[in-house]
Amino acid sequence: MFEKNLQDLVKGIRSTKGDVTIYISQAMQEIKAELRNTDPFIKAQAVRKLTYLHMLGYDMCWAAFHVVEVMSYERFAHKRIGYNAACQSFTQSTDVVLLCTNLLKKEFGSTSEYEVGLAINVLANIVTTDLARDLLGDVLAMMGSPKPYVRKKATLVLYKMFLRYPQGLRLSFDRLKERMEEPDVTVVSCAVNVICELANKKPKNYLGLAPQFFRLLTTSSNNWMLIKVVKLLASLVPEEPRLARKLLDPLATVIQNTPAKSLLYECINTVTTALLYTKKNDGSQPRNVAAVVRLCNDHLRRYIEDLDQNLRYLGLVGLSNLMKSHPYVVIEHQELIVGCLAVDDMTIRMRALELLSGMVNPDNAAPIIRELMRQTLSTDGAYRHALITNILHVCSVNKYANIHDFDWYIHVLVQLARVPGNSAAAVDGSLLSSLPPSGSILGSSSSNLMTNGTENALEKRSHGVEVARQLIDIAVRVKMALDLVRYKKFTMQQLGSQVNMSRNS
């Protein structure tokens, strides 16, 4: 009756002044003594306290056998303490896990759905290859339970078992597919979750389920399940382009009708993925593409106009995806995106900068560069570094294809050369990952910053070097152009002289 419970242990730790390890060492000795007690209540409380200390970083692998003992107790309150301790402390190298096989088999046959659920939960946390192989049959049997609670748990644990025992997927895939035809929507949602997680690795293996997922898309009203379904269909589109054309109308219907912003965004994201594959064999687009693009474009604009910074960021990401298939649509948002450069959130500014860089063409290059130059002169640090990098890139891409007036661009380069703190070495190294991912002109692209020492090379290289290189390059190109003009003029004069001489003769 004088044993300390968990509340006493926590109070003692919090009230201890000075070195708390001395108090915990004393508590650990008391726990070891309590574990030798035959009273189930005392032993369960000892395991409970030990689990708490394990969460603070203290080892409890030495007590693994005692945990299994508590797991085997008849009383549910004690059993739950043991199962919780196993979830917290057992690893793949814990020897006594093998002792859990028969214990879990026994629990799976319990008449209490909560005891069965508790056993399934611990299996998900401690599953090993041997446990997955030995208990797969029992889990498949529970998938046919008359209780939806048990069917849900059994369906979900399959994913963890497949990770440890991949051969089990082939043995049980048909049973998993059957759960998608369930009348209980919660069980269907669990099956969809498992298949979605599996499809992340190899989407092609699940193309055969496309009809079932398409049916769920058009008939289900469960938003969370629809989000999973939409994500899975997005992963299947690159494997089966014909699916892209079939998805446009039902996704557009969901976009028009759903009030859930999370589902709305996932549908837009899937549409932008599908639009990359909608072309027919003759190169034409389906008739509904234009309307779907306009629908997504309008909703993304509302996201960007929203005061919620998270929604604004998602809108910019969505426009980036839409720009891959329909760049002309994004250009109409130029002023809105430029406005995002003035917000305080750095991630939004970087996304807007990336979008602007991708939408530059010969017609709008000058106003966009002027705005980027204005930003460059009024900011500093990593953001200025990214601005200068983007200016130099979009102007020089494809041999200066976006530049009409080279006198104007030379003036821009001179202004950039005068920007203080123009060296990449002056930029905070922790923010270098925010450089634009596409074709950086300062050495390798930013996607390779963390490989082959590129990051160090980038830090040492100054934008001034690139400005000087472009000035020389432009001078050479202008000289070559002038020489070519002179040569053509000289050639025409020679031809004219020869024609006159032939006429006179």
Phi, psi and omega per residue, in radians:
M1 nan -0.179 -3.108
F2 -1.774 0.091 3.121
E3 -1.187 2.566 3.108
K4 -1.469 2.387 3.038
N5 -1.617 -3.051 -3.082
L6 -1.103 -0.696 -3.141
Q7 -1.073 -0.699 3.109
D8 -1.120 -0.698 3.139
L9 -1.102 -0.795 -3.126
V10 -1.119 -0.765 3.109
K11 -1.069 -0.712 -3.142
G12 -1.117 -0.713 3.126
I13 -1.133 -0.741 -3.089
R14 -1.247 -0.521 -3.096
S15 -1.568 -0.146 -3.117
T16 -1.264 2.240 3.086
K17 -1.764 2.382 -3.113
G18 1.636 -2.468 -3.040
D19 -1.373 1.917 -3.096
V20 -1.321 -0.305 -3.109
T21 -1.106 -0.537 3.116
I22 -1.134 -0.773 3.123
Y23 -1.111 -0.748 -3.115
I24 -1.165 -0.636 3.097
S25 -1.079 -0.733 3.093
Q26 -1.122 -0.733 3.121
A27 -1.104 -0.650 3.135
M28 -1.125 -0.681 3.095
Q29 -1.122 -0.704 3.100
E30 -1.108 -0.702 3.140
I31 -1.112 -0.741 3.127
K32 -1.067 -0.672 3.105
A33 -1.178 -0.696 -3.141
E34 -1.170 -0.564 3.132
L35 -1.183 -0.379 3.099
R36 -1.461 -0.120 3.134
N37 -1.314 2.555 -3.129
T38 -1.564 -0.114 3.132
D39 -1.288 2.079 -3.118
P40 -0.987 -0.668 -3.117
F41 -1.124 -0.802 -3.112
I42 -1.134 -0.756 -3.124
K43 -1.158 -0.689 3.127
A44 -1.123 -0.718 3.110
Q45 -1.147 -0.617 3.100
A46 -1.125 -0.752 3.106
V47 -1.132 -0.639 3.118
R48 -1.092 -0.788 3.118
K49 -1.158 -0.672 3.140
L50 -1.141 -0.633 3.090
T51 -1.106 -0.700 3.098
Y52 -1.102 -0.773 3.125
L53 -1.134 -0.582 3.081
H54 -1.102 -0.638 3.101
M55 -1.182 -0.368 3.071
L56 -1.536 -0.049 3.075
G57 1.932 0.085 -3.120
Y58 -1.611 2.443 -3.057
D59 -1.267 2.440 3.059
M60 -2.353 0.314 -3.129
C61 -1.103 -0.476 3.135
W62 -1.142 -0.320 -3.092
A63 -1.788 0.276 -3.051
A64 -1.034 -0.695 -3.122
F65 -1.143 -0.666 3.102
H66 -1.118 -0.601 3.096
V67 -1.096 -0.769 3.121
V68 -1.092 -0.659 3.091
E69 -1.030 -0.824 -3.131
V70 -1.153 -0.605 3.089
M71 -1.059 -0.511 -3.070
S72 -1.515 -0.062 -3.137
Y73 -1.129 2.660 -3.080
E74 -1.338 -0.631 -3.066
R75 -1.252 2.295 -3.046
F76 -1.080 -0.692 -3.115
A77 -1.069 -0.687 3.107
H78 -1.264 -0.760 -3.128
K79 -0.995 -0.735 -3.112
R80 -1.107 -0.656 3.092
I81 -1.085 -0.755 3.124
G82 -1.133 -0.763 3.128
Y83 -1.114 -0.699 3.113
N84 -1.113 -0.711 3.110
A85 -1.116 -0.688 3.111
A86 -1.116 -0.745 3.115
C87 -1.057 -0.628 -3.086
Q88 -1.374 -0.619 -2.905
S89 -1.997 -0.432 -3.086
F90 -1.275 2.450 3.089
T91 -2.205 -3.122 3.123
Q92 -1.126 -0.394 -3.108
S93 -1.707 0.080 3.120
T94 -1.290 2.078 -3.028
D95 -1.132 -0.673 -3.013
V96 -1.280 -0.045 3.094
V97 -1.017 -0.589 3.132
L98 -1.071 -0.484 3.133
L99 -1.265 -0.231 -3.073
C100 -1.431 -0.221 -3.049
T101 -1.033 -0.981 -3.118
N102 -1.183 -0.589 3.112
L103 -1.079 -0.780 -3.139
L104 -1.204 -0.660 3.084
K105 -1.017 -0.722 3.124
K106 -1.121 -0.755 -3.124
E107 -1.153 -0.614 3.140
F108 -1.079 -0.419 3.138
G109 -1.614 0.114 -3.112
S110 -1.179 2.632 3.092
T111 -1.404 -0.245 3.125
S112 -1.574 2.107 -3.131
E113 -1.150 -0.418 -3.135
Y114 -1.330 -0.608 3.044
E115 -1.183 -0.700 3.085
V116 -1.100 -0.784 3.124
G117 -1.081 -0.653 3.108
L118 -1.115 -0.740 3.131
A119 -1.157 -0.712 3.113
I120 -1.119 -0.678 3.141
N121 -1.089 -0.773 3.141
V122 -1.196 -0.599 3.086
L123 -1.060 -0.716 3.129
A124 -1.076 -0.514 -3.077
N125 -1.584 -0.493 -3.053
I126 -1.996 0.101 -3.011
V127 -0.989 2.359 3.027
T128 -2.100 3.070 3.120
T129 -1.041 -0.756 -3.126
D130 -1.161 -0.767 3.117
L131 -1.088 -0.749 -3.128
A132 -1.091 -0.749 -3.135
R133 -1.166 -0.742 -3.051
D134 -1.336 -0.469 -3.037
L135 -1.859 -0.001 -3.103
L136 -1.039 -0.750 3.137
G137 -1.060 -0.693 3.130
D138 -1.158 -0.698 3.138
V139 -1.155 -0.725 3.117
L140 -1.104 -0.629 3.101
A141 -1.140 -0.667 3.133
M142 -1.203 -0.375 3.093
M143 -1.157 -0.267 3.064
G144 -1.746 0.217 -3.129
S145 -1.103 2.553 3.084
P146 -1.250 -0.178 -3.105
K147 -1.702 2.059 -3.136
P148 -0.998 -0.602 -3.141
Y149 -1.019 -0.767 3.139
V150 -1.236 -0.707 3.138
R151 -1.085 -0.702 3.106
K152 -1.061 -0.869 -3.106
K153 -1.083 -0.775 -3.112
A154 -1.128 -0.655 3.125
T155 -1.160 -0.776 -3.088
L156 -1.177 -0.639 -3.079
V157 -1.214 -0.313 3.135
L158 -1.008 -0.658 -3.107
Y159 -1.050 -0.812 3.120
K160 -1.111 -0.623 3.135
M161 -1.215 -0.661 3.120
F162 -1.138 -0.580 3.124
L163 -1.112 -0.621 3.141
R164 -1.558 -0.471 -3.064
Y165 -2.380 1.341 -3.049
P166 -1.018 -0.517 3.139
Q167 -1.076 -0.404 -3.134
G168 -1.170 -0.385 -3.130
L169 -1.109 -0.773 3.142
R170 -1.152 -0.611 -3.104
L171 -1.256 -0.456 -2.998
S172 -2.112 0.125 -3.046
F173 -1.132 -0.655 3.139
D174 -1.102 -0.671 3.114
R175 -1.173 -0.613 3.109
L176 -1.162 -0.707 3.105
K177 -1.095 -0.624 -3.137
E178 -1.073 -0.553 -3.121
R179 -1.180 -0.335 3.100
M180 -1.310 -0.210 3.102
E181 -1.759 0.199 -3.100
E182 -1.092 2.549 2.980
P183 -1.312 -0.431 3.136
D184 -1.470 2.023 -3.038
V185 -1.152 -0.488 -3.138
T186 -1.207 -0.631 3.090
V187 -1.206 -0.718 3.079
V188 -1.038 -0.741 3.131
S189 -1.063 -0.686 3.102
C190 -1.131 -0.751 3.115
A191 -1.099 -0.714 3.102
V192 -1.086 -0.723 3.118
N193 -1.050 -0.799 -3.128
V194 -1.093 -0.819 -3.111
I195 -1.153 -0.658 3.108
C196 -1.080 -0.746 3.124
E197 -1.146 -0.698 3.115
L198 -1.166 -0.664 -3.093
A199 -1.222 -0.310 3.101
N200 -1.075 -0.479 -3.109
K201 -1.502 -0.848 -3.124
K202 -2.431 1.476 -3.103
P203 -1.023 -0.579 -3.054
K204 -1.029 -0.543 -3.108
N205 -1.172 -0.246 -3.031
Y206 -2.013 0.292 3.097
L207 -1.072 -0.556 -3.130
G208 -1.114 -0.309 3.137
L209 -1.593 0.013 -3.101
A210 -0.960 -0.734 3.122
P211 -1.056 -0.714 3.124
Q212 -1.130 -0.719 -3.139
F213 -1.225 -0.609 3.086
F214 -1.122 -0.683 3.102
R215 -1.112 -0.737 3.111
L216 -1.098 -0.654 -3.141
L217 -1.075 -0.641 -3.048
T218 -1.616 -0.206 -3.063
T219 -2.096 -0.421 -3.041
S220 -1.411 2.617 3.068
S221 -2.058 0.111 3.131
N222 -1.464 1.903 -3.026
N223 -1.066 -0.745 -3.087
W224 -1.161 -0.657 3.090
M225 -1.219 -0.667 3.116
L226 -1.082 -0.635 3.099
I227 -1.050 -0.774 3.115
K228 -1.129 -0.747 -3.136
V229 -1.080 -0.788 -3.124
V230 -1.105 -0.730 3.110
K231 -1.085 -0.740 3.139
L232 -1.133 -0.758 3.119
L233 -1.083 -0.605 3.090
A234 -1.108 -0.632 3.125
S235 -1.298 -0.385 3.140
L236 -1.475 -0.413 -3.064
V237 -0.985 -0.814 3.128
P238 -1.086 -0.438 -3.141
E239 -1.431 -0.456 -3.130
E240 -2.439 1.539 -3.078
P241 -1.002 -0.494 3.141
R242 -1.107 -0.492 3.108
L243 -1.120 -0.530 -3.114
A244 -1.043 -0.793 -3.123
R245 -1.181 -0.589 -3.111
K246 -1.280 -0.450 -3.070
L247 -1.411 -0.374 -2.980
L248 -0.995 -0.865 -3.076
D249 -1.152 -0.867 3.128
P250 -1.121 -0.613 3.093
L251 -1.179 -0.679 3.093
A252 -1.101 -0.642 3.105
T253 -1.108 -0.754 3.113
V254 -1.123 -0.735 -3.136
I255 -1.050 -0.689 -3.105
Q256 -1.274 -0.512 -2.958
N257 -1.858 -0.431 -3.024
T258 -1.368 2.393 3.028
P259 -1.567 -0.138 -3.086
A260 -1.429 2.024 -3.084
K261 -1.178 -0.543 3.127
S262 -1.146 -0.812 3.100
L263 -1.160 -0.703 3.121
L264 -0.991 -0.811 -3.105
Y265 -1.174 -0.707 3.134
E266 -1.107 -0.650 3.100
C267 -1.144 -0.760 3.106
I268 -1.090 -0.732 3.138
N269 -1.082 -0.709 3.114
T270 -1.202 -0.668 3.093
V271 -1.073 -0.774 -3.136
T272 -1.116 -0.535 3.040
T273 -1.235 -0.771 -3.109
A274 -1.138 -0.574 -3.097
L275 -1.097 -0.333 3.091
L276 -1.292 -0.245 -3.021
Y277 -2.205 0.288 -3.037
T278 -1.497 -0.200 -3.108
K279 -1.118 2.433 3.086
K280 -1.415 3.059 -3.110
N281 -1.084 -0.503 3.134
D282 -1.499 0.066 3.097
G283 1.574 -0.097 -3.126
S284 -1.478 2.828 3.116
Q285 -1.820 2.595 3.034
P286 -1.031 2.700 -3.057
R287 -1.144 -0.456 -3.072
N288 -1.494 -0.052 -3.077
V289 -1.085 -0.795 -3.081
A290 -1.047 -0.748 -3.133
A291 -1.172 -0.676 3.140
V292 -1.184 -0.717 3.105
V293 -1.075 -0.765 3.130
R294 -1.105 -0.689 3.127
L295 -1.089 -0.834 3.123
C296 -1.125 -0.709 -3.126
N297 -1.060 -0.750 -3.132
D298 -1.150 -0.737 -3.130
H299 -1.199 -0.665 3.107
L300 -1.145 -0.605 3.078
R301 -1.089 -0.719 3.113
R302 -1.118 -0.634 3.082
Y303 -1.058 -0.799 -3.082
I304 -1.203 -0.566 3.134
E305 -1.355 -0.243 -3.110
D306 -1.174 2.556 3.138
L307 -1.305 -0.338 3.096
D308 -1.214 2.071 -3.071
Q309 -1.105 -0.581 3.135
N310 -1.143 -0.762 3.116
L311 -1.166 -0.653 3.115
R312 -1.086 -0.745 3.120
Y313 -1.103 -0.777 3.123
L314 -1.081 -0.644 3.093
G315 -1.088 -0.718 3.111
L316 -1.152 -0.699 3.096
V317 -1.103 -0.750 3.120
G318 -1.085 -0.719 3.091
L319 -1.122 -0.635 3.088
S320 -1.061 -0.718 3.115
N321 -1.209 -0.705 3.137
L322 -1.156 -0.555 -3.113
M323 -1.130 -0.416 -3.129
K324 -1.130 -0.587 -3.109
S325 -1.842 -0.523 -3.093
H326 -2.382 1.244 -3.077
P327 -1.093 -0.512 -3.089
Y328 -1.151 -0.479 -3.116
V329 -1.236 -0.614 -3.059
V330 -1.253 -0.487 -3.057
I331 -1.057 -0.505 -3.131
E332 -1.170 -0.250 3.116
H333 -1.682 0.309 -3.034
Q334 -0.977 -0.844 -3.108
E335 -1.128 -0.678 3.136
L336 -1.123 -0.714 -3.137
I337 -1.231 -0.675 3.075
V338 -1.043 -0.655 3.109
G339 -1.096 -0.484 3.122
C340 -1.216 -0.303 3.111
L341 -1.215 -0.263 -3.080
A342 -1.691 -0.060 -3.119
V343 -1.324 2.840 -3.088
D344 -1.354 -0.486 -3.072
D345 -1.227 2.047 -3.088
M346 -1.124 -0.662 -3.118
T347 -1.111 -0.646 3.105
I348 -1.187 -0.739 3.124
R349 -1.067 -0.733 -3.124
M350 -1.169 -0.673 3.092
R351 -1.143 -0.744 3.115
A352 -1.110 -0.692 3.117
L353 -1.106 -0.731 3.100
E354 -1.089 -0.727 3.119
L355 -1.116 -0.821 -3.140
L356 -1.046 -0.709 -3.136
S357 -1.107 -0.589 -3.128
G358 -1.378 -0.333 -3.081
M359 -1.779 0.104 3.136
V360 -1.233 2.330 3.024
N361 -2.439 3.027 -3.100
P362 -0.997 -0.454 -3.090
D363 -1.391 -0.588 -3.072
N364 -1.973 0.129 -3.075
A365 -1.044 -0.799 -3.045
A366 -1.069 -0.899 3.141
P367 -1.124 -0.635 3.132
I368 -1.175 -0.766 3.137
I369 -1.134 -0.649 3.103
R370 -1.068 -0.725 3.121
E371 -1.174 -0.716 3.112
L372 -1.135 -0.636 3.094
M373 -1.154 -0.686 3.112
R374 -1.086 -0.718 3.097
Q375 -1.138 -0.679 -3.110
T376 -1.072 -0.705 -3.076
L377 -1.350 -0.210 -3.080
S378 -1.980 0.141 -3.129
T379 -2.358 -3.123 3.133
D380 -2.671 -3.078 3.075
G381 1.246 -2.624 -3.045
A382 -1.126 -0.577 -3.135
Y383 -1.154 -0.742 3.068
R384 -1.071 -0.723 3.107
H385 -0.982 -0.810 -3.142
A386 -1.164 -0.673 3.117
L387 -1.055 -0.858 -3.123
I388 -1.103 -0.729 3.118
T389 -1.017 -0.781 -3.127
N390 -1.191 -0.705 3.115
I391 -1.043 -0.854 -3.114
L392 -1.116 -0.600 -3.111
H393 -1.266 -0.912 -3.040
V394 -1.167 -0.444 -3.140
C395 -1.421 -0.529 -3.069
S396 -1.704 -0.124 -3.069
V397 -1.090 2.527 -3.141
N398 0.903 0.790 3.092
K399 1.015 0.850 3.063
Y400 1.107 0.660 -3.091
A401 -1.137 -0.429 -3.104
N402 -1.518 -0.041 -3.043
I403 -1.817 2.162 3.033
H404 -1.684 -0.725 -3.038
D405 -1.907 1.785 -3.101
F406 -1.300 -0.444 3.045
D407 -1.079 -0.749 3.106
W408 -1.112 -0.751 -3.099
Y409 -1.198 -0.616 3.071
I410 -1.085 -0.671 3.083
H411 -1.094 -0.686 3.091
V412 -1.092 -0.774 -3.139
L413 -1.093 -0.694 3.118
V414 -1.113 -0.714 3.097
Q415 -1.099 -0.701 3.126
L416 -1.135 -0.650 3.134
A417 -1.119 -0.429 -3.112
R418 -1.583 -0.083 -3.114
V419 -1.159 2.192 3.130
P420 -1.214 2.667 -3.139
G421 1.115 0.696 -2.988
N422 -1.449 0.029 -3.095
S423 -1.581 2.434 3.093
A424 -1.138 -0.426 3.114
A425 -1.156 -0.352 -3.138
A426 -1.471 -0.113 -3.092
V427 -1.513 2.480 3.110
D428 -1.019 2.090 -3.077
G429 -1.076 -0.464 -3.121
S430 -1.208 -0.279 -3.109
L431 -1.865 0.112 -3.099
L432 -1.136 -0.406 3.138
S433 -1.181 -0.204 -3.128
S434 -1.488 0.087 3.103
L435 -1.149 2.688 -3.083
P436 -1.105 2.452 -3.040
P437 -1.379 -0.236 -3.005
S438 -1.842 1.990 2.935
G439 0.935 0.892 3.081
S440 -1.091 2.385 -3.111
I441 -1.458 -0.149 3.112
L442 -1.564 1.400 -3.134
G443 1.370 -2.439 -3.083
S444 -1.330 2.913 3.096
S445 -1.209 2.765 -3.059
S446 -1.175 -0.264 3.098
S447 -1.212 -0.271 3.131
N448 -1.887 0.307 -3.048
L449 -1.056 -0.596 -3.025
M450 -1.617 0.166 -3.123
T451 -2.170 2.658 3.031
N452 0.958 0.480 3.075
G453 1.238 0.279 -3.104
T454 -1.124 -0.583 -3.108
E455 -1.076 -0.761 -3.140
N456 -1.131 -0.702 3.137
A457 -1.120 -0.667 -3.130
L458 -1.150 -0.668 -3.120
E459 -1.145 -0.496 -3.053
K460 -1.545 -0.254 -3.029
R461 -1.656 2.332 -3.076
S462 -1.660 2.566 3.017
H463 -1.069 -0.494 3.124
G464 -1.019 -0.599 3.106
V465 -1.112 -0.751 -3.139
E466 -1.204 -0.659 3.079
V467 -1.050 -0.797 3.130
A468 -1.095 -0.715 3.142
R469 -1.086 -0.747 -3.134
Q470 -1.195 -0.642 3.092
L471 -1.072 -0.774 3.107
I472 -1.129 -0.745 -3.126
D473 -1.066 -0.767 3.126
I474 -1.127 -0.727 3.130
A475 -1.060 -0.758 3.129
V476 -1.113 -0.757 -3.124
R477 -1.136 -0.721 3.117
V478 -1.122 -0.749 3.125
K479 -1.082 -0.755 3.116
M480 -1.102 -0.688 3.123
A481 -1.132 -0.736 3.108
L482 -1.132 -0.742 3.107
D483 -1.070 -0.678 3.130
L484 -1.151 -0.720 3.108
V485 -1.089 -0.788 3.127
R486 -1.093 -0.717 -3.135
Y487 -1.112 -0.767 3.120
K488 -1.095 -0.714 3.139
K489 -1.122 -0.759 3.116
F490 -1.108 -0.732 3.141
T491 -1.099 -0.736 3.126
M492 -1.124 -0.678 3.098
Q493 -1.110 -0.745 3.128
Q494 -1.101 -0.747 3.123
L495 -1.122 -0.669 3.112
G496 -1.119 -0.698 3.121
S497 -1.118 -0.756 -3.141
Q498 -1.116 -0.671 3.128
V499 -1.141 -0.734 3.136
N500 -1.120 -0.726 3.141
M501 -1.120 -0.709 -3.136
S502 -1.170 -0.600 3.111
R503 -1.206 -0.725 -3.117
N504 -1.153 -0.590 -3.129
S505 -1.334 nan nan
